Amino acid sequence: MRYLSLLGTAAFAVFTVACQPASEAPAAAPAAVETPAGTAAGGASQSTMDRAQLLDDLRILAADDMEGRRVGTPGSERARAYIISRFEAIGLEPIGESYVSSFDFERRDGTSLTGANIIARLRGTGDSSRVMVLSAHYDHLGQRGEEIWNGADDNASGVAALLASAADFAANPPEHDVIFVAFDAEEAGLRGARAFVASPPVPIETITFNLNLDMVAMSDERILWAVGTYHYPFLIPMVETVAARSTVNLPMGFDEPSEDHEADWTNATDSGAFHAVGIPFIYLGVDYHPHYHEPTDTYENMTLDFFQDASETILDFARESDANLDMIGEASGR
């Protein structure tokens, strides 16, 4: 989450990871307005989000037997197997023969490592060639000695929310094709996302928008930040529309250029790889909290009511993005 260079112990010296200090809460957060009964995102049918399954996915991906999901480890393999099983159960199809897209990268010590993105697609009901990518990284920091960095918020939460949105989309198909990606090696420098845009599974000119989820389960203030509108101001009305009916606060920010790297999250997570090649994005995530990149980032320490409500807002945002994908494409020239 929020990739920055980190000088740490030898166990983690090979990683470049993010450290985001706390920011002040917005002075005037958007009013919480519930979605009217019988409607959902983009005016579509009622949400079918399974909140119990959402929590199960978070708990399972953040469990000790996943060993922190560090890239290239048995724990990562177990997490990958679980995510694939959920893609299959939801009814998502692989693009090609496998859900897994492997990539190699060089670590800071000069040795190479293989990561594995997990990619699936849901066909839309329309005939547009435009595609939306919904993404979340599934790797975390692994173990330091006998202690496990479970990464519940960072980023089992984003993957669980992605799975919940995928299940709802499968039950209520979108207009456009949606690619769901669980990226690997984000903590090592957005490696999976960079590999994806360098060798995408569909023509890159058809990828119109990226909605990226990173840390969405821990906020006592019930704030989910929407990052990216400084770069793509035509997305502001879309954020405002979702914020007006959200039960969590959805302010915009942390995306203006600044000499203070801590104030600009543009390139701090996987959506930065999309932005680098001109693909508009919104990144949804919470601010720094005391459990960030600590072994206390566990399921038990999450604000679960907020997480469930934030996941409903994420689904709403994904629906709104699908409904506005042609507008996004025209505004961005894609």
Summary of the structure (lengths in Angstrom):
residues: 334
radius of gyration: 18.0
end to end distance: 27.7
largest distance: 55.8
contacts: 1239
relative contact order: 0.20
helix: 37%
strand: 17%
